[in-house]
């Protein structure tokens, strides 16, 4: 529900805050008072066309803010959440700033948004019907959904949707498999060549890292072995051990020629030489043991490098990391398996497709039958609304067709609302056949039958009673009041019969002497009787008009 409209510096309005309530609200006023300014302002707030001429003369910019109180189940919340704009409370605040140079800015709450987004949100909240503008019902693309809502076919429609999605998923899988098969056929020789090479190479995950590490170890071992060989050669050079042994022998013989005391130094020297010989032997044994430990197969390094280089070359050749070659081999083999299986691999899928197609066709046919049955009831109800609206010569029908290739989530039907405004005249689309005044009343008839089906919070009718009066105007008022039981309804009217049906009455009038401005007032009961009397009698309000106004209000 639109609970407040604030307008500043728009055309003849300098500052206006207009509180609004539920039910039916009537906007009246003399011609030229500025009723259209209110609608233009509201349209601006919900994403309508911006024009520099809307800004009040002398002002740099104008602004309009519309505050909506919206139920928790309203679809606008999903739209706001989708855009990351969920408000903290149950109010949706739309605002538009229009500058004198033609530029404009749009806001949802305090967030700046594109005008297109403001328009999407606005269209989910408000619907405008007038002689030259009527949203929704004139668009054939929504007629099917309107008929479904009228006939309460949501469950059937959801069943068709689920069946179509299942069928679509199976067909998508078949298409993918066929594409793989076709690609495999085209690349069969190449795939077999790749499979042969990879089978021979037999790559394993993580093998490259293992080979690289082993190669590094082998390269290091080769250098260590070379150093140890040099050490062994050095230890054996010039008969160092033999010389030490000879020297020790000579010293021992010399010591034997001397007495114990005189030989003591020689014995000490010989002992040390024996110890040196022993250490030397142990050291040489240790070096020999170390050299033996690092002795390797001369071909090990070459074989390791050959395997490593082969893996890396294959990776470059097939555009994959060496560690991915194993998975690539499996992929190639899978493609070859698909190729070998041929048509047999599709038998199960095609069987499932046949069952899914049958299930979809059955559900879609049942939905179509219900739509065709509902179309007759709907057309009859709309026809029942036309005569009281002075459209008794007009005819209305709902066309339900099943053109080829229309299968989809919503079924197999194309639905169109068509009218004929005169006897013998051909049927055609509503927006092409009906005149401006007729169009508003046709939409009112549709709206009366479809009331509360589209989820809009606010419905605006602009001079839907144009060119009619008396009983027809009263019929229009009665239908507007009925619609207002389910959705807040605003009507711009010149008809006292319509105004009398309203729950609240707003009068648009010009004020000021030097500077003319537009003002809007919520009328009291006494002011309301006087305004309806003015609408009945014209410039001079008579007592008879006041009495008639009182009767209208009492009858409403």
C-alpha positions in Angstrom: 0.0 0.0 0.0 1.2 3.5 -0.8 1.1 5.3 2.5 2.8 8.6 1.6 3.7 10.6 -1.4 6.1 13.5 -1.1 6.5 16.0 -4.0 8.9 18.9 -4.0 9.4 21.5 -6.9 7.5 19.5 -9.5 5.6 21.7 -12.1 3.2 23.8 -9.9 3.9 21.9 -6.6 6.4 23.5 -4.4 6.1 21.1 -1.4 3.5 18.5 -0.7 3.3 15.5 1.6 0.2 13.5 0.9 -0.8 10.7 3.3 -2.8 7.9 1.7 -4.9 5.1 3.1 -6.2 1.7 2.0 -9.3 1.0 -0.1 -10.6 3.4 -2.8 -9.3 7.0 -2.9 -10.8 9.5 -5.3 -8.8 12.5 -6.7 -11.1 15.2 -8.0 -10.7 18.8 -8.9 -11.6 21.2 -11.7 -10.0 20.8 -15.1 -6.5 22.2 -15.1 -6.1 22.1 -11.3 -3.2 19.7 -11.7 -4.5 16.2 -11.2 -2.2 14.9 -13.9 0.8 16.4 -12.0 0.1 13.9 -9.2 0.1 11.0 -11.6 3.2 12.3 -13.4 5.0 12.6 -10.0 4.0 9.2 -8.9 5.1 7.8 -12.2 8.5 9.5 -11.8 9.0 7.9 -8.4 8.4 4.4 -9.8 10.8 4.8 -12.7 8.7 6.6 -15.3 10.1 8.9 -18.0 12.0 11.9 -16.7 11.6 15.3 -18.4 13.2 18.6 -17.6 9.8 20.3 -17.9 8.7 18.6 -14.7 10.9 20.7 -12.5 9.2 23.8 -11.1 10.3 27.0 -12.8 13.1 28.6 -10.9 14.1 25.5 -9.1 17.4 23.6 -9.8 15.8 20.2 -9.2 12.6 18.5 -8.1 12.1 15.3 -6.2 9.4 12.7 -5.5 9.3 10.1 -2.8 6.8 7.2 -2.6 6.6 5.2 0.6 5.0 1.7 0.3 4.0 -0.6 3.2 4.2 -4.1 1.8 3.1 -7.4 3.0 5.7 -10.1 3.8 4.5 -12.4 1.0 4.7 -9.7 -1.7 6.9 -10.7 -4.6 8.8 -7.4 -4.4 10.8 -8.7 -1.5 12.3 -11.4 -3.7 13.2 -8.8 -6.3 14.8 -6.6 -3.7 16.8 -9.5 -2.3 17.9 -10.4 -5.7 19.4 -6.9 -6.1 20.8 -6.8 -2.6 18.3 -4.1 -1.5 16.3 -5.7 1.3 15.2 -2.9 3.7 15.4 -3.3 7.4 11.6 -2.9 8.0 8.4 -3.5 6.0 8.6 -0.2 4.1 9.8 0.2 0.6 10.9 3.7 -0.2 11.4 4.8 -3.8 12.8 8.2 -4.6 13.6 10.1 -7.7 15.5 13.4 -8.1 14.9 15.3 -11.4 17.3 18.1 -12.3 16.4 21.1 -14.5 19.0 20.0 -17.0 17.1 16.8 -17.7 19.4 14.4 -15.6 17.8 12.3 -12.9 18.9 10.0 -10.1 17.0 7.1 -8.6 17.0 5.7 -5.1 15.7 2.7 -3.2 15.9 3.7 0.4 19.3 5.4 0.7 20.9 3.3 -2.1 21.4 4.8 -5.6 20.1 2.5 -8.3 19.7 2.5 -12.0 16.4 3.9 -13.2 15.7 0.5 -14.9 15.9 -1.2 -11.5 13.6 1.4 -9.9 11.2 0.8 -12.8 11.2 -3.0 -12.2 10.6 -2.5 -8.5 7.9 0.1 -9.2 6.1 -2.1 -11.7 5.8 -4.8 -9.1 4.1 -2.4 -6.7 1.9 -0.2 -8.8 -0.2 -0.5 -11.9 -1.6 2.4 -13.9 -4.6 2.3 -16.2 -5.7 5.3 -18.2 -7.0 6.4 -21.6 -3.5 6.5 -23.1 -1.7 4.1 -20.8 -2.5 0.7 -19.4 0.2 -1.6 -18.1 0.1 -5.4 -18.0 -3.3 -6.4 -19.4 -2.7 -5.1 -22.9 0.5 -7.2 -23.2 -0.3 -10.5 -24.7 2.7 -12.1 -23.1 1.0 -11.9 -19.7 -2.4 -13.2 -20.8 -1.6 -16.8 -20.3 -0.5 -16.2 -16.7 -3.6 -14.1 -16.0 -5.8 -16.9 -17.3 -3.9 -19.4 -15.1 -4.3 -17.2 -12.1 -8.0 -16.8 -12.8 -8.5 -20.6 -13.0 -6.2 -21.4 -10.1 -4.0 -23.5 -12.3 -0.8 -22.9 -10.3 -0.3 -26.5 -9.3 -0.9 -27.8 -12.8 1.5 -25.2 -14.2 4.1 -26.2 -11.7 3.7 -29.8 -12.7 4.2 -29.0 -16.3 7.2 -26.9 -15.4 8.8 -29.7 -13.5 8.1 -32.2 -16.3 9.6 -29.9 -18.9 12.7 -29.2 -16.9 13.2 -33.0 -16.5 12.8 -33.5 -20.2 15.1 -30.6 -21.0 17.8 -32.0 -18.7 17.6 -35.4 -20.4 17.8 -33.9 -23.8 20.7 -31.7 -22.7 22.5 -34.9 -21.5 21.8 -36.6 -24.8 23.0 -33.6 -26.8 26.2 -33.5 -24.7 26.7 -37.3 -25.3 26.1 -36.9 -29.0 28.5 -34.0 -29.2 31.1 -36.2 -27.4 30.4 -39.0 -29.8 30.6 -36.8 -32.9 33.9 -35.3 -31.6 35.2 -38.8 -30.9 34.3 -40.0 -34.4 36.1 -37.0 -36.0 39.1 -37.5 -33.8 39.1 -41.3 -33.7 42.5 -41.9 -35.4 44.2 -39.2 -33.4 42.7 -40.5 -30.2 43.9 -44.1 -30.9 47.4 -42.7 -31.6 47.3 -40.7 -28.3 46.0 -43.7 -26.4 48.7 -45.9 -27.8 51.5 -43.5 -26.9 50.1 -42.9 -23.4 49.6 -46.6 -22.8 53.2 -47.1 -23.7 54.4 -44.2 -21.6 52.1 -45.3 -18.7 52.3 -42.0 -16.8 51.4 -42.0 -13.1 50.2 -39.0 -10.9 53.2 -37.5 -9.0 55.7 -39.3 -11.0 57.4 -36.2 -12.3 58.3 -35.0 -8.8 59.6 -38.4 -7.8 61.8 -38.6 -10.9 63.1 -35.0 -10.4 64.0 -35.8 -6.8 65.7 -39.1 -7.8 67.7 -37.3 -10.6 69.0 -34.7 -8.1 70.1 -37.5 -5.7 71.8 -39.5 -8.5 73.6 -36.4 -9.8 74.9 -35.6 -6.3 75.9 -39.2 -5.7 78.0 -39.3 -9.0 80.0 -36.3 -7.8 80.5 -37.7 -4.3 81.7 -41.0 -5.9 84.3 -39.1 -8.0 85.6 -37.3 -4.9 85.9 -40.6 -2.9 87.8 -42.2 -5.8 90.3 -39.4 -5.8 90.6 -39.7 -2.0 91.3 -43.5 -2.3 93.9 -42.8 -5.0 95.5 -40.2 -2.8 95.7 -42.6 0.1 97.5 -45.2 -2.0 100.0 -42.8 -3.6 103.8 -43.2 -3.1 103.4 -46.3 -0.8 102.7 -44.2 2.3 101.7 -47.3 4.3 104.8 -49.3 3.3 107.0 -46.4 4.2 105.4 -46.0 7.6 105.8 -49.8 8.1 109.4 -49.8 7.0 110.2 -46.8 9.3 108.6 -48.6 12.2 110.6 -51.7 11.5 113.9 -49.9 11.4 113.2 -48.0 14.6 112.3 -51.3 16.4 115.6 -52.9 15.2 117.5 -49.9 16.4 115.8 -50.1 19.8 116.8 -53.7 20.1 120.4 -52.8 20.0 120.1 -50.5 23.0 119.5 -51.0 26.6 116.1 -50.5 28.1 116.6 -47.0 29.3 118.4 -45.8 26.1 115.8 -47.5 23.9 112.8 -45.8 25.6 112.5 -42.9 23.1 112.8 -45.3 20.1 110.1 -47.6 21.6 107.8 -44.6 22.1 108.4 -43.6 18.4 107.8 -47.1 17.2 104.5 -47.3 19.2 103.3 -44.1 17.7 104.1 -45.3 14.2 102.2 -48.5 14.9 99.2 -46.4 16.1 99.5 -44.2 13.0 99.6 -47.3 10.7 96.5 -48.7 12.5 94.6 -45.3 12.1 95.7 -45.1 8.5 94.3 -48.5 7.8 91.0 -47.8 9.5 90.7 -44.5 7.7 91.4 -46.1 4.3 88.8 -48.8 5.1 86.3 -46.2 6.0 86.9 -44.3 2.7 86.6 -47.6 0.8 83.3 -48.4 2.6 82.0 -45.0 1.8 83.0 -45.3 -1.8 81.3 -48.7 -2.0 78.1 -47.2 -0.5 78.0 -44.5 -3.3 78.8 -46.9 -6.0 75.7 -46.9 -8.4 74.5 -48.5 -11.5 76.1 -46.4 -14.2 72.8 -46.4 -16.2 70.5 -45.3 -13.3 71.0 -41.6 -13.9 70.5 -41.9 -17.6 67.4 -44.0 -17.3 65.9 -41.6 -14.7 66.6 -38.6 -16.9 65.3 -40.3 -20.0 61.9 -41.1 -18.2 61.7 -37.6 -16.8 62.3 -36.0 -20.1 59.8 -38.3 -21.8 57.1 -37.3 -19.4 57.8 -33.6 -19.9 57.9 -33.9 -23.6 54.5 -35.7 -23.6 53.1 -33.0 -21.4 54.2 -30.3 -23.9 52.9 -32.3 -26.8 49.4 -32.7 -25.3 49.3 -29.3 -23.6 49.0 -30.8 -20.1 51.2 -30.9 -17.0 53.0 -34.2 -16.7 51.0 -35.0 -13.6 47.8 -34.6 -15.6 48.8 -37.1 -18.3 47.4 -40.0 -16.3 43.9 -38.3 -16.2 44.2 -37.4 -19.9 44.9 -41.0 -20.7 41.7 -42.0 -18.9 39.8 -39.3 -20.7 41.0 -40.4 -24.1 40.2 -44.0 -23.3 36.7 -43.0 -22.2 36.1 -41.2 -25.5 37.2 -44.2 -27.3 34.9 -46.4 -25.2 32.0 -44.1 -26.1 33.0 -44.4 -29.7 33.1 -48.2 -29.5 29.8 -48.4 -27.7 28.1 -46.2 -30.4 24.4 -46.1 -30.4 24.1 -48.7 -27.7 25.2 -46.2 -25.1 22.2 -44.0 -25.8 19.5 -46.6 -25.5 18.8 -45.9 -21.8 18.9 -42.1 -22.2 16.6 -42.3 -25.2 14.2 -44.5 -23.3 14.2 -42.0 -20.4 13.6 -39.2 -22.9 10.6 -41.0 -24.4 9.1 -41.5 -21.0 9.8 -37.8 -20.0 8.4 -36.5 -23.2 5.2 -38.6 -22.7 4.8 -37.3 -19.1 5.3 -33.7 -20.3 2.9 -34.1 -23.2 0.2 -35.6 -20.8 0.6 -32.9 -18.2 0.7 -30.1 -20.8 -2.4 -31.5 -22.6 -4.3 -31.6 -19.3 -3.3 -28.0 -18.5 -4.3 -26.9 -22.0 -7.7 -28.5 -21.6 -8.2 -26.7 -18.3 -7.2 -23.4 -19.9 -9.6 -23.8 -22.7 -12.4 -24.6 -20.3 -11.5 -21.7 -18.1 -11.2 -19.4 -21.1 -14.9 -19.8 -21.8 -15.8 -19.0 -18.1 -13.5 -16.0 -18.0 -14.8 -14.6 -21.3 -18.4 -15.0 -20.0 -17.6 -13.2 -16.8 -15.8 -10.3 -18.6 -18.8 -10.0 -21.0 -21.0 -9.7 -17.9 -19.0 -6.7 -16.9 -19.2 -4.9 -20.2 -22.9 -4.0 -20.5 -23.0 -2.0 -17.2 -19.9 -0.2 -18.4 -21.7 1.0 -21.6 -19.8 -1.5 -23.7 -22.9 -3.7 -24.4 -22.1 -3.9 -28.2 -18.6 -5.2 -27.5 -17.6 -8.8 -27.4 -14.7 -10.3 -25.6 -13.1 -13.7 -26.1 -10.0 -15.6 -24.9 -8.1 -17.4 -27.7 -6.2 -20.5 -26.6 -4.0 -21.9 -29.4 -1.3 -24.6 -29.6 1.1 -23.4 -32.3 4.0 -25.8 -33.3 7.2 -25.3 -31.4 5.8 -23.5 -28.4 6.5 -26.3 -25.9 8.0 -24.9 -22.7 7.8 -24.6 -19.0 4.4 -22.9 -19.2 3.0 -25.6 -21.5 1.9 -25.7 -25.2 -0.6 -22.8 -25.3 -0.6 -19.3 -26.6 -3.3 -17.2 -24.9 -4.6 -13.9 -26.2 -7.4 -11.6 -25.1 -9.3 -10.3 -28.1 -12.3 -7.9 -28.5 -14.8 -6.7 -31.1 -16.3 -3.3 -30.3 -19.1 -3.3 -32.8 -21.4 -5.9 -34.2 -19.9 -7.6 -37.2 -16.4 -6.1 -36.6 -13.5 -8.5 -36.5 -11.9 -9.5 -33.3 -8.4 -8.2 -32.6 -5.9 -7.4 -29.8 -7.4 -5.2 -27.1 -4.9 -2.4 -27.5 -5.4 -2.1 -31.2 -9.2 -2.3 -31.3 -10.5 -0.3 -28.4 -10.5 3.5 -28.3 -9.0 5.4 -25.3 -12.2 5.6 -23.3 -13.2 2.1 -24.2 -9.8 0.8 -23.3 -10.0 2.0 -19.7 -13.4 0.4 -19.3 -12.3 -2.9 -20.9 -9.3 -2.9 -18.5 -11.7 -2.2 -15.6 -13.9 -5.1 -16.6 -10.8 -7.4 -16.7 -9.5 -6.0 -13.5 -12.8 -6.6 -11.8 -12.8 -10.3 -12.8 -9.1 -10.8 -12.0 -9.1 -8.7 -8.9 -6.3 -9.6 -6.4 -4.7 -12.0 -8.9 -1.6 -10.1 -9.8 -0.2 -9.1 -6.4 0.1 -5.3 -7.1 -0.1 -3.2 -4.0 -1.5 -0.1 -5.7 -3.8 0.3 -8.7 -4.3 3.7 -10.4 -7.2 4.5 -12.8 -6.9 7.8 -14.6 -10.4 9.1 -15.8 -11.7 5.6 -16.4 -15.1 7.2 -16.3 -14.4 9.6 -19.2 -17.4 10.3 -21.4 -19.9 8.4 -19.2 -22.3 9.3 -16.5 -25.3 8.2 -14.5 -25.8 4.5 -14.2 -22.6 3.7 -16.1 -20.5 5.9 -13.8 -22.2 4.3 -10.8 -21.3 0.9 -12.2 -17.7 2.0 -12.6 -17.6 3.2 -9.1 -19.1 0.0 -7.8 -16.4 -2.0 -9.6 -13.6 0.2 -8.4 -14.8 -0.2 -4.8 -14.8 -4.0 -5.3 -11.2 -4.0 -6.6 -10.2 -1.7 -3.7 -11.3 -4.5 -1.3 -8.2 -6.4 -2.4 -5.7 -3.7 -3.4 -5.3 0.0 -2.6 -7.0 1.8 -5.5 -6.6 5.5 -6.6 -9.0 7.0 -9.2 -8.8 10.3 -10.9 -12.4 11.1 -11.7 -14.9 13.7 -12.8 -17.8 11.6 -11.8 -19.6 12.2 -8.6 -21.0 8.6 -8.6 -17.4 7.3 -8.6 -16.2 9.8 -6.0 -19.0 8.9 -3.7 -17.8 5.3 -3.6 -14.4 6.3 -2.3 -13.2 5.6 1.3 -11.1 8.8 1.2 -11.5 11.9 -1.0 -8.6 14.1 -2.1 -9.2 17.4 -3.9 -6.7 18.9 -6.2 -6.9 22.7 -6.6 -4.9 25.7 -7.5 -3.8 28.2 -4.8 -2.0 31.5 -4.6 -2.5 34.8 -6.4 0.9 36.1 -7.5 2.4 32.6 -7.8 0.0 29.8 -8.9 0.7 26.5 -7.2 -1.1 23.2 -7.0 -2.3 21.9 -3.6 -4.0 18.7 -2.5 -6.2 18.3 0.5 -7.8 15.4 2.2 -11.5 16.4 2.5 -13.6 16.1 5.6 -17.1 14.6 5.3 -18.6 18.1 5.0 -16.1 19.2 2.5 -16.6 16.0 0.6 -20.3 16.5 0.3 -19.7 20.0 -1.0 -17.2 18.8 -3.6 -19.5 16.1 -4.9 -22.3 18.7 -5.0 -20.0 20.9 -7.1 -19.3 18.0 -9.4 -23.1 17.5 -9.8 -24.1 21.1 -10.4 -21.0 22.9 -11.8 -19.7 26.3 -10.8 -22.8 27.2 -8.7 -23.6 24.7 -6.0 -27.3 24.5 -5.3 -29.2 23.0 -2.4 -30.6 20.4 -4.7 -27.0 19.4 -5.6 -26.1 19.2 -1.9 -29.1 17.0 -1.3 -28.2 14.8 -4.2 -24.6 14.6 -3.0 -25.8 13.5 0.4 -27.9 10.7 -1.1 -25.0 9.5 -3.2 -22.8 9.3 -0.2 -25.4 7.5 1.8 -26.1 5.0 -1.0 -22.4 4.3 -1.4 
